[in-house]
Amino acid sequence: MDFIKNNLANALTLANLFAGSVGAIHLILGDYQTTAICLILSAIFDFFDGFVARALKSNSNLGLQLDSLADMVSFGLIPGLTMYKALEPFGTELLGMHLPFEIKYTGLLVTVFSCLRLAIFNLDEEQRYYFKGLNTPTNTVLLFGLYYAFKETGHFSFLFENTLLLILLTILTSWLLISPIKMMAMKFKSRQLKDNYPKLVLLIGGIIILTLFKVIGIPILVLYYMLVSLVFQRQLK
């Protein structure tokens, strides 16, 4: 019984890793619906591993390391591969010039900076009720959400038909991962309404966005999350 108690959270973390690995494979193969399902599963496992660890008081250094390693695949490799796939059709051409390498590899900068962000997060003891920079799951939702909406509905074609915009998006999101900008964390430090205004604004606005826009509302929701975080910078502490 103690074995299950001590390792249940780690098992959920490894399930996150497994789902992320399957999602990455199907993303490379062009099966975006399966990747989307795998990302949803990874997010669920990622949430419940911490929840279970706290509930069972089975937190450990092993669990901390496993969590970051699993997130590196599900929310580090997959967004990098997303930009890799988005840039793949453009070959070596950028603004009429032929570069000595294929542009698609620049998309993996997101993976590099995701790794850096996870390492910084593990060493930073301040990020309890807020994040410094955009967390990796949210960044994954933004990038994959944009690409998935484009593939499924044709929306955001202005972005995915322009090499320069895609490269700028890659650079911008890479920077956001390690930026000093405070971003909201969905953790409640009290039950007082005044301490939870940002979360209530995000929740109500998020429901409206998803109701109105459906699939294309997913990346829009991330942009709204960043906007709310910027507006309520002083309350995030």
GIRA-V973418 format. One record per residue. N is the residue number from 1. D_LAST is the distance of its C-alpha to the last C-alpha in Angstrom with 2 decimals. Layout:
# GIRA-V973418
{{N	D_LAST} {N	D_LAST}}
This chain:
# GIRA-V973418
{{1	38.80} {2	36.51} {3	36.86} {4	35.57} {5	32.67} {6	31.65} {7	32.09} {8	31.26} {9	27.69} {10	29.16} {11	31.81} {12	29.31} {13	27.61} {14	31.10} {15	31.81} {16	28.87} {17	30.52} {18	33.91} {19	32.86} {20	31.16} {21	34.34} {22	36.54} {23	34.40} {24	34.70} {25	38.47} {26	38.91} {27	36.86} {28	39.32} {29	42.18} {30	40.97} {31	40.34} {32	37.08} {33	37.22} {34	37.34} {35	34.44} {36	32.41} {37	33.39} {38	32.49} {39	29.00} {40	28.48} {41	29.80} {42	27.63} {43	24.46} {44	25.76} {45	26.63} {46	23.32} {47	21.50} {48	24.05} {49	24.44} {50	21.01} {51	21.62} {52	25.08} {53	24.09} {54	21.75} {55	24.37} {56	27.20} {57	25.35} {58	26.76} {59	23.87} {60	25.49} {61	25.26} {62	27.82} {63	25.68} {64	22.75} {65	25.23} {66	26.96} {67	23.84} {68	23.14} {69	26.87} {70	27.26} {71	24.36} {72	26.02} {73	29.02} {74	27.66} {75	24.76} {76	25.92} {77	29.69} {78	30.03} {79	28.07} {80	30.02} {81	33.22} {82	32.38} {83	32.39} {84	35.43} {85	37.28} {86	36.31} {87	37.68} {88	40.69} {89	43.11} {90	42.92} {91	44.54} {92	44.69} {93	44.82} {94	42.26} {95	43.22} {96	46.87} {97	46.66} {98	47.34} {99	44.98} {100	46.20} {101	43.72} {102	42.55} {103	39.43} {104	38.09} {105	36.97} {106	34.32} {107	32.45} {108	31.80} {109	29.43} {110	26.79} {111	27.74} {112	27.61} {113	24.10} {114	22.97} {115	24.34} {116	22.58} {117	19.18} {118	19.82} {119	20.93} {120	17.90} {121	15.62} {122	17.91} {123	17.60} {124	13.86} {125	12.39} {126	8.71} {127	8.67} {128	8.61} {129	6.51} {130	6.47} {131	9.38} {132	10.53} {133	13.54} {134	15.48} {135	16.06} {136	19.79} {137	20.68} {138	19.36} {139	21.20} {140	24.23} {141	24.20} {142	24.18} {143	27.01} {144	29.12} {145	28.59} {146	30.00} {147	32.86} {148	33.69} {149	33.86} {150	36.10} {151	38.39} {152	38.65} {153	38.86} {154	39.45} {155	36.41} {156	34.53} {157	37.89} {158	37.18} {159	34.56} {160	36.51} {161	39.72} {162	38.35} {163	37.97} {164	36.12} {165	33.43} {166	32.94} {167	32.63} {168	30.13} {169	28.10} {170	28.31} {171	27.17} {172	24.32} {173	22.86} {174	23.47} {175	21.45} {176	18.56} {177	18.38} {178	17.64} {179	16.06} {180	13.00} {181	11.85} {182	8.55} {183	9.96} {184	9.28} {185	10.08} {186	12.51} {187	11.43} {188	11.52} {189	10.01} {190	12.45} {191	15.44} {192	14.83} {193	15.39} {194	13.10} {195	9.98} {196	11.69} {197	13.19} {198	11.89} {199	13.32} {200	16.43} {201	17.02} {202	16.81} {203	19.09} {204	21.63} {205	21.82} {206	22.10} {207	24.97} {208	26.73} {209	26.48} {210	27.82} {211	30.49} {212	31.74} {213	31.60} {214	31.99} {215	31.94} {216	31.16} {217	28.16} {218	26.34} {219	25.48} {220	25.01} {221	22.34} {222	20.39} {223	20.79} {224	19.62} {225	16.47} {226	15.78} {227	16.76} {228	14.48} {229	11.46} {230	12.85} {231	13.57} {232	10.20} {233	8.36} {234	7.34} {235	6.06} {236	3.78} {237	0.00}}
